[in-house]
Amino acid sequence: MKINIVSAGGKAVRLRLPNALALNDLTVGLLAKALKKRGVSIRRKTLVKIKRDIKRYTRSHKDWKWLEVTSASGDTVTMQF
Amino acid sequence: MKKTLGKRIAELRKEKGLKQDALAEKLSVSPQAVSKWENDLTCPDISLLPLLAETLDVTVDQLLTGNDPTPIVQISSPEQKKDIKDMVLRIVCESYKGDKANINLPLSIAEALLTSEGCSLKLNGAFCGNDIDLKEILNLVHHGVVGNLMEAEDQKGDTVRIFVE
Protein backbone atom coordinates (compact mmCIF):
# COMPACT_ATOMS: atom_id res chain seq x y z
CA MET A 1 0.00 0.00 0.00
CA LYS A 2 1.40 3.38 -0.97
CA ILE A 3 0.20 6.65 0.45
CA ASN A 4 1.87 9.68 -1.07
CA ILE A 5 1.42 13.11 0.43
CA VAL A 6 3.03 15.84 -1.63
CA SER A 7 2.85 19.49 -0.68
CA ALA A 8 2.63 22.24 -3.24
CA GLY A 9 6.17 23.20 -2.30
CA GLY A 10 7.43 19.79 -3.32
CA LYS A 11 7.92 18.28 0.14
CA ALA A 12 6.73 14.71 0.11
CA VAL A 13 5.88 12.02 2.59
CA ARG A 14 5.68 8.57 1.07
CA LEU A 15 4.34 5.75 3.18
CA ARG A 16 4.98 2.25 1.92
CA LEU A 17 3.46 -0.83 3.48
CA PRO A 18 3.53 -4.29 1.91
CA ASN A 19 0.02 -5.26 0.79
CA ALA A 20 0.36 -8.53 2.66
CA LEU A 21 0.70 -6.53 5.87
CA ALA A 22 -2.08 -4.09 5.06
CA LEU A 23 -4.54 -6.65 3.73
CA ASN A 24 -4.71 -9.84 5.70
CA ASP A 25 -7.09 -11.70 7.97
CA LEU A 26 -5.73 -9.97 11.05
CA THR A 27 -6.27 -6.46 9.66
CA VAL A 28 -9.73 -7.51 8.45
CA GLY A 29 -10.59 -8.62 11.98
CA LEU A 30 -9.19 -5.42 13.49
CA LEU A 31 -11.07 -3.30 10.98
CA ALA A 32 -14.34 -5.14 11.64
CA LYS A 33 -13.93 -4.50 15.37
CA ALA A 34 -13.00 -0.85 14.87
CA LEU A 35 -16.00 -0.30 12.59
CA LYS A 36 -18.32 -2.01 15.06
CA LYS A 37 -17.16 0.36 17.77
CA ARG A 38 -18.09 3.24 15.51
CA GLY A 39 -21.55 1.84 14.89
CA VAL A 40 -20.91 0.36 11.46
CA SER A 41 -21.93 -3.27 11.54
CA ILE A 42 -20.21 -4.52 8.43
CA ARG A 43 -19.81 -8.28 8.40
CA ARG A 44 -16.42 -9.89 8.42
CA LYS A 45 -17.45 -11.89 5.36
CA THR A 46 -18.03 -8.65 3.45
CA LEU A 47 -14.66 -7.29 4.49
CA VAL A 48 -12.98 -10.49 3.36
CA LYS A 49 -14.71 -10.11 -0.02
CA ILE A 50 -13.53 -6.49 -0.26
CA LYS A 51 -10.00 -7.54 0.65
CA ARG A 52 -10.07 -10.20 -2.05
CA ASP A 53 -11.39 -7.70 -4.62
CA ILE A 54 -8.71 -5.15 -3.73
CA LYS A 55 -6.02 -7.81 -4.17
CA ARG A 56 -7.52 -8.91 -7.49
CA TYR A 57 -7.62 -5.34 -8.78
CA THR A 58 -4.14 -4.64 -7.53
CA ARG A 59 -2.81 -7.55 -9.53
CA SER A 60 -4.46 -6.47 -12.76
CA HIS A 61 -4.10 -2.69 -12.32
CA LYS A 62 -0.70 -2.12 -10.77
CA ASP A 63 -0.72 1.68 -10.81
CA TRP A 64 -4.39 2.10 -10.04
CA LYS A 65 -5.03 5.19 -7.94
CA TRP A 66 -7.82 4.39 -5.52
CA LEU A 67 -7.92 7.85 -4.13
CA GLU A 68 -6.54 11.13 -5.36
CA VAL A 69 -7.15 14.33 -3.46
CA THR A 70 -5.81 17.66 -4.66
CA SER A 71 -6.19 20.87 -2.72
CA ALA A 72 -6.61 24.24 -4.36
CA SER A 73 -3.09 25.15 -3.29
CA GLY A 74 -1.64 22.11 -5.05
CA ASP A 75 -1.12 19.65 -2.18
CA THR A 76 -1.94 16.12 -3.23
CA VAL A 77 -2.68 12.85 -1.49
CA THR A 78 -2.81 9.63 -3.45
CA MET A 79 -3.46 6.10 -2.34
CA GLN A 80 -2.43 3.02 -4.27
CA PHE A 81 -2.17 -0.64 -3.43
CA MET B 1 -0.86 22.29 -10.67
CA LYS B 2 -1.58 20.93 -14.16
CA LYS B 3 0.37 17.85 -15.22
CA THR B 4 2.64 18.08 -18.24
CA LEU B 5 2.08 16.03 -21.37
CA GLY B 6 5.06 13.85 -20.47
CA LYS B 7 3.73 13.11 -17.00
CA ARG B 8 0.34 12.21 -18.48
CA ILE B 9 1.93 9.85 -21.00
CA ALA B 10 3.97 8.19 -18.25
CA GLU B 11 0.96 7.87 -15.97
CA LEU B 12 -1.33 6.47 -18.66
CA ARG B 13 1.37 4.06 -19.82
CA LYS B 14 1.82 2.72 -16.27
CA GLU B 15 -1.94 2.43 -15.81
CA LYS B 16 -2.01 0.25 -18.90
CA GLY B 17 0.84 -1.83 -17.47
CA LEU B 18 3.09 -1.06 -20.46
CA LYS B 19 6.84 -0.62 -20.32
CA GLN B 20 8.51 2.16 -22.29
CA ASP B 21 9.90 -0.44 -24.70
CA ALA B 22 6.46 -1.92 -25.34
CA LEU B 23 4.90 1.48 -25.98
CA ALA B 24 7.79 2.42 -28.27
CA GLU B 25 7.31 -0.80 -30.23
CA LYS B 26 3.59 -0.17 -30.69
CA LEU B 27 4.33 3.32 -32.00
CA SER B 28 7.36 2.27 -34.05
CA VAL B 29 9.64 4.71 -32.28
CA SER B 30 12.70 4.15 -30.11
CA PRO B 31 12.38 3.64 -26.33
CA GLN B 32 14.64 6.68 -25.93
CA ALA B 33 12.03 8.80 -27.74
CA VAL B 34 9.36 7.66 -25.27
CA SER B 35 11.71 8.42 -22.39
CA LYS B 36 12.30 11.92 -23.75
CA TRP B 37 8.55 12.54 -24.08
CA GLU B 38 7.95 11.40 -20.51
CA ASN B 39 10.71 13.63 -19.19
CA ASP B 40 9.32 16.56 -21.17
CA LEU B 41 12.51 16.93 -23.17
CA THR B 42 10.66 16.53 -26.46
CA CYS B 43 7.05 16.11 -27.59
CA PRO B 44 5.60 13.31 -29.70
CA ASP B 45 5.18 14.08 -33.37
CA ILE B 46 1.70 15.38 -34.18
CA SER B 47 1.10 12.49 -36.60
CA LEU B 48 1.68 10.02 -33.76
CA LEU B 49 -0.92 11.53 -31.43
CA PRO B 50 -3.98 9.55 -32.64
CA LEU B 51 -2.13 6.24 -32.36
CA LEU B 52 -0.58 7.22 -29.01
CA ALA B 53 -3.99 8.22 -27.65
CA GLU B 54 -5.55 5.01 -28.93
CA THR B 55 -2.78 2.89 -27.40
CA LEU B 56 -3.27 4.61 -24.05
CA ASP B 57 -7.08 4.30 -24.29
CA VAL B 58 -7.80 8.02 -24.15
CA THR B 59 -8.85 10.64 -26.65
CA VAL B 60 -6.31 13.01 -28.18
CA ASP B 61 -8.01 15.83 -26.28
CA GLN B 62 -7.63 13.97 -22.98
CA LEU B 63 -4.02 13.22 -23.76
CA LEU B 64 -3.16 16.82 -24.59
CA THR B 65 -5.26 18.65 -22.01
CA GLY B 66 -5.61 16.10 -19.23
CA ASN B 67 -9.32 16.90 -19.01
CA ASP B 68 -11.44 14.21 -17.46
CA PRO B 69 -13.50 12.24 -19.89
CA THR B 70 -17.19 12.97 -19.79
CA PRO B 71 -18.68 9.81 -21.18
CA ILE B 72 -22.24 9.97 -22.25
CA VAL B 73 -24.79 7.70 -20.72
CA GLN B 74 -25.14 4.39 -22.50
CA ILE B 75 -27.63 1.63 -22.03
CA SER B 76 -26.12 -1.76 -22.75
CA SER B 77 -28.16 -4.70 -23.86
CA PRO B 78 -27.96 -7.81 -21.64
CA GLU B 79 -25.53 -9.37 -24.15
CA GLN B 80 -23.25 -6.33 -24.18
CA LYS B 81 -23.35 -5.84 -20.43
CA LYS B 82 -19.93 -6.08 -18.81
CA ASP B 83 -19.30 -8.18 -15.75
CA ILE B 84 -19.70 -6.07 -12.64
CA LYS B 85 -16.23 -7.20 -11.57
CA ASP B 86 -14.75 -5.32 -14.53
CA MET B 87 -16.58 -2.07 -13.88
CA VAL B 88 -15.41 0.96 -11.98
CA LEU B 89 -17.33 3.56 -10.04
CA ARG B 90 -15.65 6.95 -10.26
CA ILE B 91 -16.71 9.72 -7.94
CA VAL B 92 -15.26 13.15 -8.62
CA CYS B 93 -15.98 15.89 -6.08
CA GLU B 94 -14.81 19.42 -6.74
CA SER B 95 -15.24 22.33 -4.40
CA TYR B 96 -15.70 25.87 -5.64
CA LYS B 97 -12.40 26.71 -3.93
CA GLY B 98 -10.55 24.32 -6.23
CA ASP B 99 -10.13 21.30 -3.99
CA LYS B 100 -10.72 18.05 -5.83
CA ALA B 101 -11.16 14.45 -4.76
CA ASN B 102 -11.25 11.45 -7.11
CA ILE B 103 -12.37 8.10 -5.80
CA ASN B 104 -11.92 5.14 -8.12
CA LEU B 105 -13.69 2.14 -6.70
CA PRO B 106 -14.20 -1.20 -8.41
CA LEU B 107 -17.95 -1.63 -8.61
CA SER B 108 -17.82 -4.98 -6.87
CA ILE B 109 -16.39 -3.27 -3.78
CA ALA B 110 -18.91 -0.45 -3.89
CA GLU B 111 -21.65 -3.05 -4.19
CA ALA B 112 -20.31 -5.05 -1.26
CA LEU B 113 -20.34 -1.92 0.89
CA LEU B 114 -23.78 -0.82 -0.21
CA THR B 115 -25.48 -4.16 0.14
CA SER B 116 -23.94 -5.00 3.48
CA GLU B 117 -26.37 -4.74 6.35
CA GLY B 118 -26.10 -1.56 8.38
CA CYS B 119 -23.43 -0.19 6.13
CA SER B 120 -23.75 2.80 3.90
CA LEU B 121 -21.58 4.58 1.43
CA LYS B 122 -22.46 8.24 1.47
CA LEU B 123 -20.91 11.42 0.28
CA ASN B 124 -20.85 13.49 3.42
CA GLY B 125 -19.53 16.94 4.09
CA ALA B 126 -20.33 20.34 2.73
CA PHE B 127 -20.93 18.91 -0.72
CA CYS B 128 -24.10 18.80 -2.71
CA GLY B 129 -23.69 15.03 -2.69
CA ASN B 130 -25.24 14.52 0.74
CA ASP B 131 -28.54 13.25 -0.60
CA ILE B 132 -27.21 11.13 -3.43
CA ASP B 133 -28.51 7.59 -3.16
CA LEU B 134 -25.71 5.40 -4.44
CA LYS B 135 -27.92 2.32 -4.15
CA GLU B 136 -30.15 3.77 -6.85
CA ILE B 137 -27.12 4.39 -9.03
CA LEU B 138 -26.08 0.78 -8.53
CA ASN B 139 -29.58 -0.32 -9.56
CA LEU B 140 -29.18 1.65 -12.78
CA VAL B 141 -25.88 -0.11 -13.47
CA HIS B 142 -27.55 -3.48 -12.95
CA HIS B 143 -30.04 -2.47 -15.60
CA GLY B 144 -27.18 -1.85 -18.02
CA VAL B 145 -26.80 1.91 -17.68
CA VAL B 146 -23.19 3.11 -17.76
CA GLY B 147 -21.37 6.36 -18.38
CA ASN B 148 -21.81 9.74 -16.79
CA LEU B 149 -24.67 8.86 -14.47
CA MET B 150 -24.87 11.95 -12.36
CA GLU B 151 -23.70 15.50 -12.17
CA ALA B 152 -24.77 17.81 -9.39
CA GLU B 153 -23.76 21.37 -8.65
CA ASP B 154 -24.83 23.49 -5.72
CA GLN B 155 -25.21 27.24 -5.54
CA LYS B 156 -21.69 27.77 -4.29
CA GLY B 157 -20.24 25.85 -7.20
CA ASP B 158 -19.31 22.57 -5.51
CA THR B 159 -19.83 19.71 -7.93
CA VAL B 160 -20.16 15.96 -7.69
CA ARG B 161 -19.89 13.74 -10.75
CA ILE B 162 -20.45 10.03 -10.71
CA PHE B 163 -19.66 7.80 -13.60
CA VAL B 164 -19.45 4.10 -14.14
CA GLU B 165 -17.07 2.65 -16.71
Interface residues (C-beta under 8 A of the other chain):
Chain A: A8 V40 S41 I42 R43 T46 K49 I50 D53 I54 R56 Y57 H61 K62 D63 W64 K65 W66 L67 E68 V69 T70 S71 A72 G74
Chain B: M1 E11 K14 E15 G17 K85 S95 K97 G98 D99 K100 A101 N102 I103 N104 L105 P106 S108 I109 A112 L113 S116 E117 G118 C119
